[in-house]
Amino acid sequence: MAAQYNNAIDIARKMVVENKTPTDSDKKVKIDDSRAFKAFEVVQLTIAEHEETAALTMKSTVMTLFTTVLTAIVSLLYLYSVRSDKASFFHEELCHKYGKRRFDRLFQYQRQG
C-alpha cells in the first residue's frame, strides 16, 4: 500500500511539471484505500478494548488499595482504643529496652489511665 502511494506521488509530480490539471491527475492516479480504512477500524477497536481492560484493572487496583487502607485504619483505631494489657506490657518492654523518654519522644506515646 505504501509503495502504491509513493508511485502515485511520483506520477502526480510529473503531471504537475507537465502542467496537467488536478482532474487529469485524479484520473491517472487511483488507489484503493478500502483495506487501509478497514485496518484503521481494527486499530480503533483494539485501542477501545485495551482502554476498557485498563479501566477495569485500574478500578480493581483502586478498590484493593482502598480496602487495604481502610483495614489498616480500622486496625489502628481498634488497637488504639483497646490497649489491652499486652499492649501495655509491650510498651513497658520497649521503654525498658530503649529508655522511657527516648521511646515516648520517638513515638509520641501518651499513656492513658
PELINRA-V461819 format. One line per field, one symbol per residue. phi: phi as a letter, one per 30 degrees, with the letter a starting at -180 (. if undefined). burial: I if it has 16 or more other C-alpha atoms within 10 Angstrom, else O. A space follows every 50 residues. Layout:
# PELINRA-V461819
phi->???
burial->???
This chain:
# PELINRA-V461819
phi->.dddddddddddddddddiddeddddddcbbdcedddddddddddddddd dddddddddddddddeddddddddddddddddhdeddddddddddddcjd ddddddchdcdch
burial->OOOOOOOIOOOIOOIOOOOOOOOOIOOOIOOOOOOOOOOOOOOOOOOOOO OOOOOOOOOOOOOOOOOOOOOOOOOOOOOOOOOOOOOOOOIOOOOOOOOO OOIIOOOOOOOOO
